[in-house]
């Protein structure tokens, strides 16, 4: 049965044109890679923090280039992670309808569930009231997102080191007791009990 299956597989590979087989293998590799990335993003929790940081960097670049906030938000919304993209579209729509910039950002902050979006909305509203440069604040927020991801990765690595120590201790402790402590105790006991009797 196994030999027959292998022969059929070889026959299929020989009969299928090389380009089609290579394309099928590439599609499979892309699907496996996308599945791994989505699993990692799901494990990280809180969405795609690197994607959020990249979107913040792009928003800062658009603002530095002189685009109005609404136009910059709409330009970045299409490549941002879903929740941030929705918030940026909402801000752009409110600003296009003539809403005041602090009010538009305040509404988005109330609707947002993400701490990154709320921080962006607070910074943008404060910048609109004070006239401070929003691009610098958004760049700083992108750096904070990346630092948070690095801190979380370091914490997971340290936690793994601690969790590895438990099984290692359980393996070495009996050997240490049997080979290190028990012979010393037996040697002392024979001297003390042997000399006293």
RODO-2510 file (C-alpha; in nm, 4 decimals, decimal comma):
residues 197
     n   res          X          Y          Z
     1     x     0,0000     0,0000     0,0000
     2     x     0,2735     0,2446     0,0975
     3     x     0,4757     0,1637    -0,2140
     4     x     0,1685     0,2126    -0,4297
     5     x     0,1020     0,5515    -0,2681
     6     x     0,4606     0,6596    -0,3252
     7     x     0,4455     0,5535    -0,6893
     8     x     0,1260     0,7543    -0,7382
     9     x     0,2880     1,0592    -0,5755
    10     x     0,5951     1,0337    -0,8005
    11     x     0,3726     0,9907    -1,1061
    12     x     0,1711     1,2982    -1,0090
    13     x     0,4856     1,5070    -0,9637
    14     x     0,6215     1,3926    -1,2994
    15     x     0,2935     1,4539    -1,4825
    16     x     0,2195     1,7956    -1,3283
    17     x     0,4021     2,0755    -1,5096
    18     x     0,6924     2,2231    -1,3141
    19     x     0,5461     2,5735    -1,2968
    20     x     0,2145     2,4506    -1,1552
    21     x     0,3878     2,2384    -0,8902
    22     x     0,6160     2,5265    -0,7922
    23     x     0,3178     2,7635    -0,7733
    24     x     0,1295     2,5166    -0,5536
    25     x     0,4304     2,4860    -0,3206
    26     x     0,4624     2,8678    -0,3030
    27     x     0,0916     2,9051    -0,2192
    28     x     0,1271     2,6437     0,0535
    29     x     0,4325     2,8229     0,1982
    30     x     0,2479     3,1565     0,1981
    31     x    -0,0550     3,0032     0,3709
    32     x     0,1605     2,8357     0,6359
    33     x     0,3528     3,1605     0,6934
    34     x     0,0324     3,3639     0,7241
    35     x    -0,1077     3,1088     0,9696
    36     x     0,2063     3,1336     1,1856
    37     x     0,1957     3,5150     1,1838
    38     x    -0,1723     3,5196     1,2829
    39     x    -0,1048     3,2717     1,5652
    40     x     0,1819     3,4884     1,6942
    41     x    -0,0325     3,8008     1,6776
    42     x    -0,3121     3,6249     1,8633
    43     x    -0,0703     3,5095     2,1338
    44     x     0,0795     3,8552     2,1748
    45     x    -0,2563     3,9963     2,2794
    46     x    -0,3681     4,3516     2,2236
    47     x    -0,3534     4,3291     1,8460
    48     x    -0,0636     4,4008     1,6153
    49     x     0,1564     4,6411     1,8145
    50     x     0,4265     4,6579     1,5459
    51     x     0,1597     4,7381     1,2868
    52     x     0,0251     5,0084     1,5156
    53     x     0,3733     5,1541     1,5632
    54     x     0,4307     5,1525     1,1863
    55     x     0,0978     5,3259     1,1302
    56     x     0,1927     5,5895     1,3887
    57     x     0,5254     5,6435     1,2110
    58     x     0,3470     5,6839     0,8788
    59     x     0,0982     5,9265     1,0332
    60     x     0,3868     6,1322     1,1727
    61     x     0,5553     6,1344     0,8307
    62     x     0,2338     6,2526     0,6646
    63     x     0,1938     6,5299     0,9217
    64     x     0,5577     6,6370     0,8796
    65     x     0,5001     6,6505     0,5029
    66     x     0,2313     6,9116     0,5627
    67     x    -0,0871     6,7106     0,5157
    68     x    -0,3863     6,8219     0,7227
    69     x    -0,4772     6,5873     1,0076
    70     x    -0,7933     6,4569     0,8381
    71     x    -0,6170     6,3800     0,5090
    72     x    -0,3224     6,2174     0,6898
    73     x    -0,5587     6,0063     0,9019
    74     x    -0,7484     5,8889     0,5946
    75     x    -0,4231     5,8043     0,4125
    76     x    -0,2898     5,5970     0,7018
    77     x    -0,6218     5,4278     0,7864
    78     x    -0,6039     5,1942     0,4883
    79     x    -0,2765     5,0302     0,6008
    80     x    -0,3287     5,0485     0,9786
    81     x    -0,4432     4,7505     1,1883
    82     x    -0,8237     4,7145     1,1787
    83     x    -0,9169     4,8876     1,5046
    84     x    -0,6772     5,1785     1,4486
    85     x    -0,7865     5,2049     1,0851
    86     x    -1,1499     5,2331     1,1904
    87     x    -1,0641     5,5037     1,4432
    88     x    -0,8613     5,7009     1,1883
    89     x    -1,1426     5,6746     0,9318
    90     x    -1,3856     5,8001     1,1970
    91     x    -1,1633     6,1002     1,2752
    92     x    -1,1197     6,1789     0,9062
    93     x    -1,4966     6,1598     0,8503
    94     x    -1,5720     6,3832     1,1501
    95     x    -1,3143     6,6384     1,0402
    96     x    -1,4488     6,6310     0,6820
    97     x    -1,7970     6,7028     0,8204
    98     x    -1,6592     7,0096     0,9978
    99     x    -1,6164     6,8837     1,3531
   100     x    -1,3697     7,0615     1,5772
   101     x    -1,0441     6,8644     1,5988
   102     x    -1,0426     6,8164     1,9810
   103     x    -1,4074     6,7064     1,9720
   104     x    -1,3436     6,4582     1,6899
   105     x    -1,0516     6,3012     1,8755
   106     x    -1,2470     6,2971     2,2013
   107     x    -1,5309     6,1030     2,0355
   108     x    -1,2859     5,8535     1,8922
   109     x    -1,1204     5,8118     2,2330
   110     x    -1,4584     5,7349     2,3911
   111     x    -1,5400     5,4718     2,1270
   112     x    -1,1943     5,3096     2,1185
   113     x    -1,1090     5,0041     2,3221
   114     x    -0,7360     5,0133     2,2580
   115     x    -0,5034     5,2044     2,4898
   116     x    -0,2877     5,3050     2,1916
   117     x    -0,5821     5,4678     2,0148
   118     x    -0,6871     5,6460     2,3325
   119     x    -0,3315     5,7758     2,3817
   120     x    -0,3226     5,8983     2,0197
   121     x    -0,6590     6,0697     2,0623
   122     x    -0,5488     6,2426     2,3849
   123     x    -0,2254     6,3625     2,2228
   124     x    -0,4040     6,4854     1,9108
   125     x    -0,6712     6,6703     2,1100
   126     x    -0,4046     6,8304     2,3309
   127     x    -0,2019     6,9247     2,0245
   128     x    -0,5060     7,0804     1,8560
   129     x    -0,5797     7,2912     2,1663
   130     x    -0,2205     7,3981     2,2331
   131     x    -0,0829     7,4164     1,8808
   132     x     0,2053     7,1800     1,9616
   133     x     0,3567     6,9622     1,6904
   134     x     0,1502     6,6440     1,6644
   135     x     0,4058     6,4637     1,4459
   136     x     0,6678     6,4519     1,7233
   137     x     0,4143     6,3214     1,9753
   138     x     0,2956     6,0510     1,7349
   139     x     0,6566     5,9441     1,6677
   140     x     0,7135     5,9182     2,0419
   141     x     0,3974     5,7087     2,0748
   142     x     0,5290     5,4732     1,8032
   143     x     0,8512     5,4323     2,0009
   144     x     0,6502     5,3552     2,3140
   145     x     0,4554     5,0850     2,1265
   146     x     0,7772     4,9197     2,0126
   147     x     0,9282     4,9436     2,3610
   148     x     0,6166     4,7814     2,5088
   149     x     0,6474     4,4905     2,2663
   150     x     1,0159     4,4475     2,3509
   151     x     0,9408     4,4583     2,7242
   152     x     0,6673     4,1972     2,6861
   153     x     0,9027     3,9705     2,4882
   154     x     1,1749     4,0084     2,7525
   155     x     0,9251     3,9295     3,0282
   156     x     0,8118     3,6148     2,8455
   157     x     1,1756     3,5064     2,8003
   158     x     1,2512     3,5614     3,1691
   159     x     0,9357     3,3730     3,2674
   160     x     1,0423     3,0822     3,0447
   161     x     1,3810     3,0771     3,2194
   162     x     1,2108     3,0558     3,5572
   163     x     0,9732     2,7825     3,4391
   164     x     1,2655     2,5797     3,3031
   165     x     1,4356     2,5945     3,6437
   166     x     1,1608     2,3898     3,8131
   167     x     1,1994     2,0681     3,6107
   168     x     1,5774     2,0992     3,6182
   169     x     1,5670     2,1297     3,9965
   170     x     1,3428     1,8241     4,0193
   171     x     1,5925     1,6288     3,8094
   172     x     1,9111     1,7359     3,9908
   173     x     1,7870     1,7569     4,3497
   174     x     1,7424     1,3794     4,3995
   175     x     2,0824     1,3129     4,2446
   176     x     2,2425     1,5767     4,4688
   177     x     2,0805     1,4256     4,7769
   178     x     2,1702     1,0675     4,6838
   179     x     2,5270     1,1368     4,5692
   180     x     2,6202     1,4368     4,7826
   181     x     2,4351     1,4450     5,1133
   182     x     2,3546     1,0795     5,1861
   183     x     2,7214     0,9592     5,1709
   184     x     2,8305     1,2424     5,4011
   185     x     2,5533     1,1640     5,6514
   186     x     2,6325     0,7910     5,6376
   187     x     3,0053     0,8612     5,6847
   188     x     2,9405     1,0886     5,9823
   189     x     2,6897     0,8470     6,1338
   190     x     2,9323     0,5517     6,1121
   191     x     3,2067     0,7552     6,2812
   192     x     2,9817     0,8920     6,5541
   193     x     2,7891     0,5715     6,6183
   194     x     3,0886     0,3437     6,5543
   195     x     3,3209     0,5323     6,7906
   196     x     3,0572     0,5675     7,0657
   197     x     2,9687     0,1997     7,0822
***
